[in-house]
Amino acid sequence: MNQLMPLVQSELKAIARRRLQAERPDHTLQSTALINEAYLRLVQVDVDWKDRVHFFAMAARIMRHILVDYARAQKREKRGGEWTRLSLDDTPNAGSHPAPDVIHLDEALKKLADFDDRKSQVVELTFFGGLTYDETAEALRISAATVHRELRLAKAWLFRELAEGV
């Protein structure tokens, strides 16, 4: 792990930045903190790393859990619970759908995994892990075309699931 981290740190940082850009604007977790926490959890995992894709698949899963844990901590009562903070300048845009928070997305992904585990894994690897279709295909031992198809279906399922929860 000590030899691997310097080689993949810049790529992990890019993944973390992309992932955090999808979060709400007032998100306080920084990409460096996300990477550091992921590193601490990765070194505790006793895994025989097969290849680069295997490493990034595990890193994606760990980053997902970190973001979910962080979001849950932010929603605790001492932090205002379920309150939504709005400035006086904020006005709702009636035609847009708000981005789902990471907790609702995690719950929807768990439901999707119960229904179709592979679709859930495709979303996790591409969305949380930043893997390309080819890398995701390699990790799951399927074709890139299957990744594309599974991701399209998973997105439609998640959109419906998240819209029902609103």
C-alpha positions, 0 to 999 in steps of 0.5 A: 500500500505504501508503494501504491499510494504515491502512484495513484494519489493524483488519480484518487484526488481527481476522482475525489474532486469530481465526486465532491463537485456533485455534492451540494455547494456548502459541502465542507469535506475537502478532496484531500480529507476524502482521500486521506480518510479513504487511505486510512480505510484502505490500509486496514483492508487485508486484500491481495490487490489484483490490478489497478481496476481492483484497487479503484473499485475498492477505493470507490466503495470506500469513498461512497461509504465515507460520503454517506457517513459524512452526510449522516453526521451532518444531518444529526440533530446537533447540526440542525437535523433535517433542516435545510439552510436557505439564504434570503436570496435563494429562490426555488427553480420550479422546473429543475429537479434538485440533486439527490443527497448522498444518503438518499442515493445510497439508500436507492443504490442498496434497493437497486442492489437487492433488485440487480446487484450488477447494475448497482456495482456499475453505478458505484464504479462509474459514479463513485469510482470515476472508472471508465466504461472499459475499466468498469467492464474489466472489473466486472468481467463484462463488455463495455457495451453491457456497462453502457446498457446496465448504466442506462437502465440503472440511471432510469431506475434510480431516477424513478426511485429518487423521484418517488422519494421526493 
